[in-house]
Amino acid sequence: MWIAFSSDFDWAPPGKPWLIAYKAGMRVNVTAEAGAAAIAAGAGQELATPPSRAEAERLAADPYWAA
């Protein structure tokens, strides 16, 4: 499931001692469970299709996402 996050969202898989921090603006492939939780929390919406290669390259060039 592809999700476009509109706000920061922390998701902890049940029974795991860690969490995944998704940031506003991310468009990522997540598990159905994480996606449903994000949608229910109003932190994102499901994308009908994955981001295009051009969109991925644009995001990769953005200094915000630089490591």
C-alpha positions, 0 to 999 in steps of 0.5 A: 500500500502506497501512502502519502503522509500529510503529517508526521506519524510514528507507527510501532508494529504490535509486539515490537520494541521499535517504531517507524517515524514517517515524516510529512511529505513522504510517499512510501510503500508501507504494510497494510497495517501501518497504512490503515493506522496512518489513514485512521489517524488522519496522517496520510492518504492512500495513493492509487499508484506509486510515485513516478520515477521523476517524482522520486528523483525530484525528492532525492534531490531535495536537501530536506531528504539528504542524509 
